[in-house]
Structure formats: C-alpha cells, structure tokens
C-alpha cells in the first residue's frame, strides 16, 4: 500500500499508509436489490473551456454521461439535475435542460436505466413581488419540460415559494395544482435549510415537526400522484416519524446522508428506499451493500455500508451546502474524471484539512478504487497547496 505525507489538524505533517482494500466494482441490476436506490449524480466541469468559471458553467458532457452509465451498471438509479448536480450553485435551469435532454437520450440506449429528473422553480428569482401564480407557472414550465422529454419528475423544493408563502394554504395550493397535472406519480423532495439556507421555514414553519404536518397533509390530498418523498433533514428520528405516517402507497426515500444505513435496513415497522448524494461518491459500496441486503444478508450490508457513514458525515458536515466538493473530490481520486475542478469554482469551498480527512476516511471505508492512483492525486492536490514543499 502507498505511503504519503499528510497534514494534521495541528498543522504538522506525518506519513500515512493506506490500509483499505478497495470494494470491487461488481455489476448489478436494480432487481438484485430489495430497495429502490437512486444516486443523485454530479456534473463534470470542462476545465479546458475558455469561460469565466464563476459566471458561465462549462460541462464535460462525455464524462458526465459516462458517469451515469457507471451508476446504471451498478444497479443504481440516477437522480438527475438535482442539488448534487449543483442546481442553484452553478448549474442554471438552461444548463439543466441540456443535462436532462442528454441524460434522457443516454437512458433510452439501455433497458435498465432508472432515472428521474429534478423540476423546480430555479429560473424564477425569489423576491418580495413574486406571486403564488408565478411560482405555479414556473413549476409548470419545468415539470412540462421534464415530462416533454419523456422523463419522470422529482419535484424539488422552491426558494421562491419559501420566500413568498404566507401560510400552509399557499403550499397546498401550489403543490395541489402541480400534482393534479403530472403524467405519472412524482417523488417530492423536502430539502432542509442545512442544504440550502434559502429554504428555511419550508412548509410555512421553521419547526420541522409542524412543517411535517403540512407536508403530510399535501401528500394525503394528492397521494395518487405521489410515488414517494425524499426528506433531507439529516435526522433519522424525523424521517422514521414521517415514514410511519405516510399513506401506504407512498414510499419514503431517505435523503439522510448521516444515517442512511440504518434507515435503509429499516425496522419492524418499515424501511426507507434511497435517493442520496453520497451514493454518487460510494457507488460500488452502496451497490454491494444493497445486493447483500437483497439476499437477506444484513450483516454484510452493515459491514459494507457502516464504514462509509463517517466519510459521509464528513463530506456533508456544515456548511452542508458545500458537500458537492467532497463528492467531486472522490470522483477525482478514483479516476472518474481527470481533474478536481467544478462549475462555479466550487472546488474551493473546502479546506485542505477537510480534503485530507476525507482522504483518510475514504481509505478506511474502502472506497478508494485504486490506492496508488488516489495517493498520487492526493499528493498533487497537496502540492498545489504547498504541502509537499514542507
């Protein structure tokens, strides 16, 4: 195993020898799993584009789409054009439309491509003069685009609605109108303020328990058009409480990147399916764990996934909205892209100390596919930041 010098929290430098035997890449089909599992996928920037990275996204489409095929090869679904793809943090609605067009075209080339697409209102700037009717129209435009491409909708939370809504009735009106029009049941997404501060007070209440009541009322009123809900509140207790109150026909998709292993395994009253950003970063481990669970081997499931939880908690540590940097960094370490650059310059949101700890935790979780390559790339990142010269 390779050894390299890594910085420590006290600013010292010491040798670190990798120990994790990589979890192998093994193809699976979604039918091997007893849970439906989506990975929210990232986009790969084009570092050779002659653009202004903070202003104009440039995407390496070939590598971005190749990554989707990798997820499908592992039996995972793709949750496309969501916050992991930097919606609201670099990826505009115009870019998202192109991503959806291209991803849907790729999905049509194979018969095992589970995929769904984020639709929201991010082309509508939140503001005090935005009306509920404008928000409905914005949702209708994005939902109409996704369905026009033949895609399935993940109904994303709306910054504009969070800013404009005066009461739970406003949420009921917006969601009721949209859900009454969809062509097939959607997955709703309740994204917490830790992921996006602009969504503070969603469902017209800053208290999550009271907000949950509003959300459940919306689901109950529109259950036939709701396949499931993903909640991203980073609280196992809240997810389980909501899961037990859902209509029987509505699935819970865990969006809890802190507690996914126990939530997917479930308890004697139910379990969660998965729609997770961390599955982008740990896809082979997630696939192997889900396959083990599908065979009824819960011990193997936990053996594979529990070591990834500390890594995920680190990647999604506060400020959580910067988690995409860790996801892309792992893709770089694992040779899935040739560079550590992100649209909007988001690679700069995490410190060298953060990335170094991520490297250690990824090794312990056995998700560094090629330790020699990962060590070489880690050294390159450290060198750029002056660590190698010490």
matplotlib code that plots the C-alpha trace (Angstrom):
import matplotlib.pyplot as plt

x = [0.0, 1.3, 2.5, 2.3, 2.7, -0.5, -1.2, -2.7, -5.1, -2.2, -0.5, 2.2, 2.9, 3.2, 3.4, 0.1, 0.0, -3.2, -4.8, -8.2, -8.7, -11.0, -14.5, -14.5, -16.7, -19.3, -22.2, -25.7, -29.2, -31.7, -33.7, -30.9, -31.9, -34.9, -34.9, -35.2, -31.9, -31.1, -27.8, -28.0, -25.3, -22.8, -21.8, -18.2, -16.8, -14.8, -11.5, -10.3, -13.2, -12.4, -15.0, -15.5, -15.9, -17.8, -20.2, -20.6, -20.7, -18.8, -19.6, -17.7, -20.7, -18.9, -17.5, -20.7, -22.8, -20.3, -20.6, -24.4, -23.7, -21.4, -24.2, -26.6, -24.0, -24.1, -27.9, -28.4, -30.9, -29.8, -31.5, -30.6, -30.3, -30.7, -28.7, -25.8, -25.6, -25.1, -28.6, -28.7, -24.9, -23.6, -25.9, -28.6, -32.0, -30.8, -27.9, -30.2, -32.4, -29.4, -28.4, -31.9, -32.0, -28.7, -29.3, -32.7, -31.1, -28.5, -31.1, -33.0, -30.0, -30.4, -33.2, -32.0, -31.8, -33.8, -33.7, -35.8, -35.2, -35.4, -38.0, -38.4, -38.6, -34.9, -35.4, -37.6, -35.7, -37.2, -38.3, -41.0, -43.0, -43.2, -46.7, -48.0, -49.4, -45.9, -44.5, -47.1, -46.3, -42.6, -43.2, -45.4, -42.7, -40.1, -42.4, -43.7, -40.1, -39.2, -42.4, -42.0, -38.7, -40.4, -38.9, -40.1, -40.2, -38.6, -40.5, -37.8, -38.3, -38.7, -36.7, -39.3, -42.1, -40.2, -39.9, -43.4, -45.7, -47.7, -49.3, -49.7, -52.5, -50.0, -48.1, -51.3, -52.3, -49.0, -48.4, -52.1, -52.1, -48.8, -49.6, -53.0, -51.4, -48.4, -48.5, -47.1, -46.5, -43.6, -41.0, -41.4, -38.2, -38.1, -34.6, -33.7, -32.1, -28.8, -28.5, -29.9, -30.4, -32.9, -35.3, -35.5, -39.1, -40.3, -43.9, -44.6, -43.0, -39.4, -40.3, -39.7, -42.4, -45.1, -43.8, -44.1, -47.8, -48.3, -46.2, -48.2, -51.5, -50.3, -49.3, -52.5, -54.5, -52.6, -51.5, -52.4, -49.8, -47.1, -44.7, -42.7, -41.0, -37.3, -36.6, -33.2, -33.2, -30.2, -32.4, -33.2, -35.8, -37.7, -37.5, -38.8, -41.6, -42.7, -42.3, -44.7, -47.4, -47.2, -50.1, -49.5, -48.9, -46.3, -42.6, -40.0, -36.8, -34.1, -32.1, -30.3, -26.6, -25.8, -28.0, -28.7, -27.5, -29.9, -32.8, -32.5, -32.2, -35.3, -37.1, -40.2, -42.4, -40.9, -37.8, -36.7, -35.7, -32.8, -32.2, -28.8, -25.9, -23.4, -24.3, -22.5, -19.3, -19.5, -21.5, -19.7, -20.0, -23.7, -24.4, -22.6, -24.4, -27.8, -27.2, -26.3, -29.5, -31.4, -30.1, -31.2, -27.6, -28.0, -24.6, -22.8, -24.9, -23.8, -20.2, -20.1, -22.0, -21.3, -17.7, -18.9, -21.1, -18.2, -17.0, -20.4, -20.9, -17.6, -18.5, -21.9, -20.6, -21.7, -21.8, -23.6, -24.4, -20.7, -20.9, -20.6, -16.9, -16.3, -18.3, -16.3, -13.0, -13.7, -14.6, -11.2, -9.3, -11.0, -10.0, -13.6, -12.5, -9.1, -9.3, -10.5, -12.4, -16.1, -18.5, -18.8, -15.3, -16.9, -13.8, -12.6, -15.3, -13.5, -10.1, -7.0, -7.6, -11.1, -10.0, -7.2, -9.5, -11.9, -9.0, -8.3, -11.9, -12.3, -9.4, -10.9, -14.3, -12.5, -13.9, -10.6, -10.8, -7.1, -5.0, -1.9, -3.8, -5.6, -2.4, -0.8, -3.7, -3.9, -0.2, -0.9, -3.6, -1.4, 1.5, -0.7, -1.5, 2.2, 2.2, 4.7, 7.3, 7.4]
y = [0.0, 3.5, 5.9, 9.7, 12.7, 14.3, 17.4, 17.0, 19.3, 20.7, 21.8, 19.1, 16.7, 13.0, 9.8, 8.0, 4.5, 3.4, 0.3, -0.1, -3.0, -1.5, -2.8, -4.1, -2.8, -5.5, -5.1, -5.5, -5.0, -3.0, -6.2, -7.5, -5.0, -5.1, -1.3, 1.3, 3.2, 6.4, 8.2, 11.9, 12.5, 15.3, 17.0, 17.1, 20.5, 21.2, 22.7, 23.5, 25.7, 29.4, 30.7, 32.6, 29.7, 31.7, 33.0, 30.6, 26.9, 24.6, 21.0, 18.0, 16.2, 12.9, 12.3, 13.5, 11.0, 8.2, 8.5, 7.9, 4.7, 3.6, 4.1, 2.1, -0.6, -0.9, -1.2, 2.3, 4.8, 8.3, 11.3, 13.9, 17.6, 18.0, 19.8, 17.3, 18.5, 22.0, 23.2, 26.6, 26.6, 26.9, 24.9, 27.1, 26.0, 26.4, 24.1, 21.7, 21.4, 20.4, 17.9, 16.4, 16.2, 14.4, 12.1, 11.1, 10.3, 8.1, 6.4, 5.4, 3.4, 0.7, -1.2, -0.9, 2.8, 4.0, 7.8, 10.8, 14.5, 17.4, 20.0, 23.2, 27.0, 28.0, 30.1, 32.3, 34.7, 34.8, 38.2, 40.1, 40.8, 37.1, 35.8, 32.3, 32.2, 33.0, 30.1, 27.7, 28.8, 28.3, 24.8, 24.0, 25.1, 22.8, 19.8, 20.2, 20.2, 17.0, 15.2, 16.5, 14.7, 11.5, 11.8, 11.2, 14.2, 14.7, 17.8, 19.9, 22.5, 26.1, 29.0, 31.3, 29.6, 29.6, 33.4, 34.1, 31.7, 33.3, 30.2, 26.4, 27.2, 28.6, 25.4, 23.3, 25.5, 25.2, 21.5, 20.7, 22.4, 20.8, 17.3, 17.4, 17.8, 15.3, 12.5, 9.9, 9.9, 12.0, 11.9, 15.0, 16.5, 18.3, 19.7, 21.1, 24.5, 22.9, 22.0, 25.3, 28.2, 29.8, 27.0, 27.9, 27.7, 25.5, 24.3, 27.6, 26.7, 26.8, 23.9, 20.7, 18.7, 21.3, 21.6, 17.8, 18.1, 20.5, 18.3, 15.2, 17.0, 17.8, 14.2, 12.8, 15.2, 14.1, 10.6, 9.0, 11.3, 10.9, 7.9, 8.9, 11.7, 12.3, 14.2, 15.7, 16.9, 14.8, 13.3, 9.6, 10.3, 12.7, 10.5, 7.5, 9.5, 10.7, 7.3, 5.8, 8.5, 8.2, 6.7, 3.1, 3.8, 6.5, 5.5, 7.1, 7.8, 8.5, 11.7, 11.4, 11.3, 10.8, 7.8, 6.0, 2.6, 2.1, 3.8, 1.6, -1.5, -0.4, -1.8, -3.9, -1.1, -0.4, 0.9, 3.6, 3.4, 5.7, 8.9, 10.0, 12.3, 10.1, 7.2, 9.2, 9.0, 5.5, 3.8, 0.4, 0.1, 1.1, -1.4, -4.2, -3.4, -3.3, -6.6, -8.2, -6.8, -8.1, -11.6, -11.1, -10.8, -7.8, -8.3, -8.0, -4.9, -3.2, -4.4, -2.7, 0.5, 1.4, 2.3, 4.7, 6.6, 8.5, 9.5, 10.7, 12.7, 14.4, 15.2, 16.6, 18.4, 22.0, 24.1, 21.2, 23.0, 22.6, 18.8, 18.6, 19.5, 16.2, 14.2, 15.6, 15.2, 11.5, 11.2, 12.7, 10.5, 7.4, 8.3, 9.0, 12.4, 13.8, 17.0, 18.5, 21.4, 22.2, 24.6, 27.8, 27.3, 25.2, 23.1, 26.0, 25.6, 23.1, 23.4, 21.2, 19.9, 18.9, 17.1, 15.4, 13.9, 12.9, 11.0, 9.2, 8.3, 7.1, 4.8, 3.4, 3.0, 1.0, 3.4, 4.4, 2.2, 2.4, 3.3, 4.1, 6.5, 8.0, 8.7, 10.2, 12.5, 13.4, 14.4, 16.5, 18.5, 18.9, 20.1, 22.8, 24.0, 24.0, 20.9, 18.9, 21.6, 21.4]
z = [0.0, -0.8, 1.9, 1.6, 3.8, 5.0, 7.1, 10.5, 12.4, 14.4, 11.1, 11.4, 8.6, 9.1, 6.9, 6.3, 4.8, 3.2, 4.5, 2.8, 0.4, -2.3, -2.6, -6.1, -8.9, -9.5, -11.9, -10.5, -11.7, -9.8, -9.4, -7.2, -4.6, -2.2, -2.1, -4.9, -4.8, -6.7, -6.6, -7.1, -9.7, -10.0, -13.3, -14.5, -15.4, -18.5, -17.3, -20.8, -21.7, -22.3, -19.9, -16.7, -14.3, -11.7, -14.2, -17.1, -16.5, -18.8, -18.7, -20.0, -21.4, -22.3, -18.9, -17.2, -19.2, -18.8, -15.1, -15.4, -17.2, -14.4, -11.9, -14.0, -14.4, -10.6, -10.5, -9.1, -10.5, -11.4, -9.7, -12.3, -12.3, -8.6, -6.0, -6.3, -9.9, -8.5, -9.2, -7.5, -7.1, -10.6, -12.8, -14.3, -15.5, -19.1, -18.3, -16.5, -19.6, -21.7, -19.0, -18.9, -22.7, -22.9, -19.9, -21.2, -24.6, -22.9, -20.7, -23.9, -25.1, -22.4, -20.8, -17.2, -16.8, -13.9, -13.9, -12.7, -13.0, -10.7, -11.6, -9.6, -10.0, -10.0, -13.2, -11.1, -8.9, -5.4, -4.3, -2.4, -5.5, -6.7, -6.6, -6.0, -9.5, -10.9, -8.8, -10.1, -13.6, -13.0, -11.7, -14.6, -17.1, -15.5, -15.0, -18.5, -19.9, -18.0, -19.0, -22.5, -22.7, -21.5, -18.1, -14.6, -12.2, -8.8, -7.5, -5.9, -3.2, -4.3, -3.0, -4.4, -2.6, 0.7, 0.3, -0.9, 1.0, 3.8, 5.2, 4.7, 2.3, -0.2, -0.2, -0.5, -3.5, -5.3, -4.7, -5.3, -8.7, -9.8, -8.6, -10.2, -13.6, -13.6, -16.0, -13.6, -9.8, -8.7, -6.0, -3.8, -2.2, 1.1, 1.2, 4.6, 5.3, 6.2, 2.4, 1.3, 3.7, 1.4, 2.2, 5.9, 7.1, 4.2, 4.6, 6.3, 9.6, 11.0, 13.3, 11.4, 13.3, 12.5, 8.9, 8.6, 9.4, 6.4, 4.1, 5.1, 4.5, 1.0, 0.3, 1.7, -0.5, -3.6, -2.8, -6.1, -7.8, -5.3, -5.6, -2.6, -0.7, -0.1, 3.0, 3.6, 7.2, 8.5, 11.3, 11.5, 14.1, 11.9, 8.9, 10.7, 12.3, 8.9, 7.3, 9.7, 8.9, 5.1, 3.1, 2.4, -1.3, -0.8, -0.3, 1.9, 0.1, 2.6, 1.9, 5.2, 4.4, 8.1, 8.9, 5.6, 6.5, 9.5, 7.6, 4.5, 6.7, 8.5, 11.5, 12.3, 11.1, 7.7, 5.8, 3.5, -0.1, -1.1, -3.0, -1.8, -2.9, -1.1, -3.4, -6.1, -4.1, -2.8, -5.6, -5.6, -1.8, -2.0, -4.8, -3.0, 0.3, -1.4, -3.1, 0.2, 1.7, -1.2, -0.3, 3.3, 4.5, 6.8, 8.5, 5.2, 4.3, 7.5, 7.1, 3.8, 4.5, 8.1, 7.4, 4.8, 7.3, 9.0, 5.5, 4.5, 7.7, 7.0, 3.4, 4.5, 7.5, 8.0, 5.9, 4.3, 1.1, 0.2, 0.2, -3.6, -3.3, -1.4, -3.9, -6.9, -5.0, -4.5, -8.2, -9.0, -6.6, -8.1, -11.6, -12.8, -14.0, -14.8, -12.7, -9.5, -11.0, -10.5, -12.2, -10.4, -8.9, -6.1, -5.6, -3.4, -0.8, 1.4, 3.0, 2.5, 6.1, 5.1, 2.0, 3.8, 6.4, 3.6, 2.0, 5.3, 5.8, 2.2, 2.7, 5.9, 4.1, 1.3, -1.4, -3.0, -6.1, -6.9, -3.8, -5.8, -8.1, -5.2, -3.3, -6.4, -6.9, -3.3, -3.4, -6.5, -4.6, -1.6, -3.8, -5.3, -1.8, -0.8, 1.5, -0.5, -0.1, 3.7]

ax = plt.figure().add_subplot(projection="3d")
ax.plot(x, y, z, "-o")
ax.set_aspect("equal")
plt.show()
